[in-house]
């Protein structure tokens, strides 16, 4: 990934306390017991793991990778507790449950560990030192406002959520509804959820679309798998002669989605920064294990988003990587306090 080369020079300067002694830095870095935990097999988790790999490559820090079997707090507890028993002290974790994850975090911190959440925050107050994530409610609002713009400021929206079990889903629902509330000529005609896979999403979206095709003016998807499914469905619909165009904005940047935007078949998607979720969490944990302290005023690290339209489809990654670089450069100035 070309972003690795961009990040390399920056992180070698700041990723482990700013030492100029590269050999000594890598030797110390390799001794750190940091683990990255993905809650389940999922395209988003795979993208986050790329950021972890990039951090390892750029700094020489060895990170343990482990992915859970399912998105439940019980499964996460069992897997992470086993890792703690092996001596790991730095934990990059996607919380399976926004409230219950704090119990696991408390246990880890009590035994001298550090936790940085990614992807979604846990309920405050939390034992986690940081959360690196998209401001998902704000991103959903911005995506919906963009959709309404493509719709000409009026019409009916099909709101496609992903998994109710994901702590981000309710925030995204709130964001969509808050944006729609600003426009008296716009309404949500139906909300559907439970998008476990692209296959499940395809069936559910097709069913909703078939039932209300003459009433739907726009579709908003705030989950990865539903966005891929909707991009395929609406891409075909919008390119069929005689069909009235249905506007669409999704989330994340699967190649299917990008190709549909590039061809003009769909309107846009909101790119998150999953690479940064992996990369930045590892950088924060490395600092914490070096004795740096979390700045209590900067718990939430907004990893940034970009609205990817046809004119940005080939350049948006540069914007995202610039945001990751900026955050990494600010770790010691904004997010962390020097060791005592």
C-alpha positions as CSV (number, residue, x, y, z in Angstrom):
1,X,0.0,0.0,0.0
2,X,1.5,3.3,-1.1
3,X,0.6,5.0,2.2
4,X,3.2,2.9,4.0
5,X,6.0,4.8,2.3
6,X,4.4,8.1,3.3
7,X,4.0,7.2,6.9
8,X,7.4,5.6,7.3
9,X,9.6,8.7,7.8
10,X,7.1,10.3,10.1
11,X,6.5,7.4,12.5
12,X,10.2,6.5,12.8
13,X,10.7,10.0,14.2
14,X,7.8,10.0,16.7
15,X,6.3,6.5,17.1
16,X,8.5,5.3,20.0
17,X,9.4,8.5,21.9
18,X,11.3,10.2,19.1
19,X,14.7,8.5,19.6
20,X,17.3,9.0,16.8
21,X,18.9,5.6,17.6
22,X,17.1,3.4,15.2
23,X,18.7,0.1,16.2
24,X,18.0,0.8,19.9
25,X,14.5,2.0,19.2
26,X,13.6,-1.2,17.3
27,X,15.2,-3.4,20.0
28,X,13.1,-1.7,22.7
29,X,10.0,-1.7,20.5
30,X,10.2,-5.4,19.9
31,X,10.1,-6.1,23.6
32,X,6.7,-4.4,24.0
33,X,3.8,-6.8,24.6
34,X,1.1,-5.3,22.5
35,X,-1.9,-7.1,21.0
36,X,-4.4,-6.1,18.4
37,X,-7.8,-7.8,18.8
38,X,-10.4,-7.9,16.0
39,X,-13.8,-8.9,17.3
40,X,-14.8,-11.0,14.3
41,X,-14.0,-11.8,10.6
42,X,-15.3,-8.7,8.8
43,X,-14.1,-6.5,5.9
44,X,-13.7,-3.5,8.3
45,X,-11.5,-5.6,10.7
46,X,-9.3,-6.7,7.7
47,X,-8.8,-3.0,6.8
48,X,-7.8,-2.1,10.4
49,X,-5.3,-5.0,10.5
50,X,-3.6,-3.5,7.5
51,X,-2.8,-0.4,9.6
52,X,-1.4,-2.7,12.3
53,X,0.9,-4.4,9.8
54,X,1.9,-0.9,8.5
55,X,2.8,0.1,12.0
56,X,4.9,-3.0,12.5
57,X,6.7,-2.4,9.3
58,X,7.4,1.3,10.0
59,X,8.6,0.9,13.6
60,X,9.9,-2.6,14.0
61,X,7.4,-3.2,16.8
62,X,6.0,-6.7,16.9
63,X,2.2,-6.8,17.5
64,X,0.2,-9.9,18.3
65,X,-2.8,-10.3,16.0
66,X,-5.9,-12.2,17.1
67,X,-9.4,-12.2,15.7
68,X,-12.5,-13.5,17.6
69,X,-15.1,-15.9,16.5
70,X,-18.2,-13.7,16.9
71,X,-19.2,-10.3,17.9
72,X,-20.2,-11.0,21.6
73,X,-18.7,-9.6,24.7
74,X,-18.4,-13.1,26.2
75,X,-16.3,-14.3,23.3
76,X,-14.1,-11.2,23.5
77,X,-13.7,-11.6,27.2
78,X,-12.5,-15.1,26.9
79,X,-10.0,-14.4,24.1
80,X,-8.6,-11.2,25.6
81,X,-8.3,-12.6,29.1
82,X,-6.3,-15.5,27.7
83,X,-3.9,-13.0,26.0
84,X,-3.5,-11.1,29.3
85,X,-2.6,-14.3,31.0
86,X,0.2,-14.6,28.4
87,X,1.7,-11.3,29.6
88,X,0.4,-8.8,27.1
89,X,0.1,-5.3,28.5
90,X,-1.1,-3.1,25.6
91,X,-4.5,-3.9,24.1
92,X,-6.0,-2.5,20.9
93,X,-9.6,-3.6,21.0
94,X,-12.9,-3.2,19.1
95,X,-15.5,-3.3,21.9
96,X,-18.1,-5.9,21.3
97,X,-20.5,-4.1,23.7
98,X,-20.3,-0.4,24.5
99,X,-21.1,-0.9,28.2
100,X,-20.0,-4.4,29.1
101,X,-16.6,-4.0,27.5
102,X,-15.7,-1.7,30.4
103,X,-15.7,-4.7,32.7
104,X,-13.0,-6.4,30.6
105,X,-11.1,-3.1,30.4
106,X,-11.2,-2.6,34.1
107,X,-9.7,-6.1,34.6
108,X,-6.9,-5.4,32.2
109,X,-6.0,-2.0,33.7
110,X,-6.1,-3.4,37.3
111,X,-3.4,-5.9,36.2
112,X,-1.1,-3.1,34.8
113,X,-2.4,-3.1,31.2
114,X,-3.4,-0.3,28.9
115,X,-6.4,-0.3,26.6
116,X,-7.1,1.8,23.5
117,X,-10.5,1.1,21.8
118,X,-10.9,1.5,18.1
119,X,-13.9,1.7,15.9
120,X,-16.4,2.6,18.6
121,X,-16.2,4.2,22.1
122,X,-17.3,2.5,25.3
123,X,-19.7,4.1,27.8
124,X,-18.1,6.8,29.8
125,X,-16.5,6.8,32.3
126,X,-14.2,4.1,30.9
127,X,-10.9,2.5,31.9
128,X,-9.7,2.8,28.3
129,X,-7.0,5.5,27.8
130,X,-8.2,6.4,24.3
131,X,-10.7,5.6,21.6
132,X,-9.6,6.0,17.9
133,X,-12.7,6.0,15.7
134,X,-14.9,7.8,13.3
135,X,-17.3,10.3,14.8
136,X,-20.0,7.9,13.4
137,X,-23.0,10.1,14.2
138,X,-21.5,13.1,12.5
139,X,-20.3,11.0,9.6
140,X,-23.9,9.6,9.1
141,X,-25.3,13.1,9.3
142,X,-22.9,14.4,6.6
143,X,-23.6,11.3,4.4
144,X,-27.3,11.9,4.7
145,X,-27.0,15.6,3.9
146,X,-25.0,14.7,0.9
147,X,-27.7,12.2,-0.2
148,X,-30.4,14.8,0.3
149,X,-28.4,17.1,-1.9
150,X,-28.2,14.5,-4.7
151,X,-32.0,14.1,-4.2
152,X,-32.6,17.8,-4.8
153,X,-33.6,18.5,-1.2
154,X,-36.8,16.4,-1.2
155,X,-38.1,12.9,-1.4
156,X,-38.2,9.6,0.5
157,X,-35.2,7.7,1.9
158,X,-34.7,4.0,2.6
159,X,-32.4,3.9,5.6
160,X,-30.3,0.7,5.7
161,X,-28.5,0.0,9.0
162,X,-26.1,-2.8,9.6
163,X,-25.9,-4.8,12.8
164,X,-27.9,-3.7,15.9
165,X,-25.3,-5.4,18.0
166,X,-22.6,-3.0,16.8
167,X,-22.5,0.0,19.3
168,X,-22.1,2.3,16.3
169,X,-25.3,1.4,14.6
170,X,-27.6,3.3,17.0
171,X,-25.4,6.4,16.7
172,X,-25.5,6.2,12.9
173,X,-29.3,5.8,13.1
174,X,-29.5,9.0,15.2
175,X,-27.2,10.8,12.7
176,X,-29.4,9.9,9.7
177,X,-32.6,10.9,11.5
178,X,-31.0,14.2,12.8
179,X,-30.1,15.2,9.2
180,X,-33.5,14.3,7.8
181,X,-35.2,16.3,10.5
182,X,-33.6,19.5,9.0
183,X,-35.5,19.0,5.7
184,X,-39.3,19.3,5.9
185,X,-39.7,17.8,2.4
186,X,-37.6,14.7,3.2
187,X,-38.7,11.7,5.1
188,X,-37.5,8.2,6.0
189,X,-39.9,5.9,4.3
190,X,-38.5,2.7,5.8
191,X,-35.6,1.5,8.0
192,X,-34.1,-2.0,7.7
193,X,-31.3,-3.6,9.6
194,X,-29.6,-7.0,10.3
195,X,-27.1,-6.9,7.5
196,X,-24.8,-9.8,8.5
197,X,-23.2,-10.3,5.1
198,X,-23.3,-9.0,1.5
199,X,-25.7,-11.9,0.7
200,X,-28.1,-11.1,3.6
201,X,-27.9,-7.4,2.7
202,X,-28.7,-8.1,-1.0
203,X,-31.9,-10.1,-0.1
204,X,-33.1,-7.5,2.4
205,X,-32.4,-4.5,0.2
206,X,-33.9,-6.1,-2.8
207,X,-37.1,-7.0,-0.9
208,X,-37.5,-3.4,0.5
209,X,-36.7,-1.9,-2.9
210,X,-39.1,-4.1,-4.8
211,X,-41.9,-3.3,-2.3
212,X,-41.5,0.5,-2.5
213,X,-39.5,1.1,-5.7
214,X,-41.9,3.8,-6.9
215,X,-41.7,5.7,-3.6
216,X,-37.9,5.6,-2.9
217,X,-35.9,8.6,-4.1
218,X,-32.7,7.9,-2.2
219,X,-30.9,5.1,-0.2
220,X,-28.5,5.7,2.7
221,X,-26.3,2.8,3.9
222,X,-24.2,3.2,7.0
223,X,-22.6,-0.3,7.0
224,X,-19.9,-1.9,4.9
225,X,-21.8,-5.0,3.7
226,X,-25.0,-3.2,3.0
227,X,-23.1,-0.6,1.0
228,X,-21.6,-3.2,-1.2
229,X,-25.0,-4.9,-1.8
230,X,-26.8,-1.6,-2.5
231,X,-24.0,-0.5,-4.9
232,X,-24.6,-3.6,-7.0
233,X,-28.4,-3.3,-6.8
234,X,-28.6,0.4,-7.5
235,X,-25.8,0.4,-10.0
236,X,-27.8,-2.0,-12.1
237,X,-31.1,-0.2,-11.6
238,X,-29.7,3.3,-12.4
239,X,-28.0,2.1,-15.6
240,X,-31.2,0.4,-16.9
241,X,-32.9,2.5,-19.5
242,X,-36.3,3.7,-18.5
243,X,-35.7,3.5,-14.7
244,X,-35.9,6.7,-12.6
245,X,-32.5,7.3,-10.9
246,X,-32.3,6.5,-7.2
247,X,-29.7,8.5,-5.3
248,X,-27.3,6.7,-3.1
249,X,-24.6,7.3,-0.5
250,X,-22.9,4.5,1.4
251,X,-20.0,4.0,3.7
252,X,-16.5,2.5,3.3
253,X,-14.6,1.9,0.1
254,X,-14.9,-1.6,-1.2
255,X,-13.7,-1.9,-4.9
256,X,-17.3,-2.7,-6.0
257,X,-18.5,0.6,-4.5
258,X,-15.6,2.7,-5.9
259,X,-16.1,1.2,-9.4
260,X,-19.8,2.1,-9.3
261,X,-19.0,5.7,-8.3
262,X,-16.3,5.9,-11.0
263,X,-18.8,4.8,-13.7
264,X,-21.5,7.2,-12.4
265,X,-23.8,4.4,-11.4
266,X,-24.1,5.6,-7.8
267,X,-23.4,8.9,-6.2
268,X,-20.9,8.6,-3.3
269,X,-19.6,6.8,-0.3
270,X,-18.2,8.0,3.0
271,X,-14.6,6.8,3.5
272,X,-13.6,6.1,7.1
273,X,-10.0,5.6,8.1
274,X,-9.7,1.9,9.3
275,X,-6.0,1.9,8.4
276,X,-5.6,4.7,10.9
277,X,-7.7,2.8,13.5
278,X,-5.0,0.1,13.5
279,X,-2.0,2.3,13.1
280,X,-2.8,5.1,15.6
281,X,-3.9,2.7,18.4
282,X,-0.6,0.9,18.2
283,X,1.3,4.2,18.3
284,X,-0.6,5.3,21.4
285,X,-0.1,1.9,23.2
286,X,3.6,2.1,22.4
287,X,3.8,5.5,24.0
288,X,1.8,4.4,27.1
289,X,4.1,1.4,27.6
290,X,7.0,3.9,27.4
291,X,5.6,5.8,30.3
292,X,3.7,8.5,28.5
293,X,0.4,9.5,30.1
294,X,-3.0,10.0,28.4
295,X,-4.2,13.6,28.2
296,X,-7.7,13.3,29.9
297,X,-9.0,16.1,27.7
298,X,-8.3,14.1,24.5
299,X,-9.8,10.7,25.0
300,X,-11.6,10.6,21.6
301,X,-9.3,10.6,18.6
302,X,-11.4,11.4,15.6
303,X,-9.7,9.5,12.7
304,X,-11.5,11.5,10.0
305,X,-13.7,10.8,7.0
306,X,-13.9,11.9,3.3
307,X,-17.0,12.0,1.1
308,X,-15.9,10.1,-2.0
309,X,-17.6,11.3,-5.1
310,X,-16.7,10.8,-8.7
311,X,-14.2,13.6,-8.7
312,X,-12.5,12.2,-5.6
313,X,-12.6,8.5,-6.3
314,X,-8.9,8.4,-7.3
315,X,-7.5,10.8,-4.7
316,X,-9.4,10.3,-1.4
317,X,-6.8,7.9,0.0
318,X,-4.3,10.7,0.1
319,X,-6.7,12.8,2.2
320,X,-7.2,10.0,4.6
321,X,-3.5,9.2,4.9
322,X,-2.8,12.9,5.5
323,X,-5.2,12.8,8.4
324,X,-3.4,9.8,9.8
325,X,0.0,11.5,9.5
326,X,-1.3,14.6,11.2
327,X,-2.6,12.6,14.2
328,X,0.6,10.6,14.5
329,X,2.5,13.9,14.5
330,X,0.3,15.3,17.3
331,X,0.6,12.3,19.7
332,X,3.2,13.9,22.0
333,X,1.8,17.4,21.6
334,X,-1.9,16.9,22.0
335,X,-3.0,13.4,23.1
336,X,-0.2,12.4,25.5
337,X,1.6,14.0,28.5
338,X,5.3,13.4,29.1
339,X,6.4,10.6,31.4
340,X,6.8,11.7,35.1
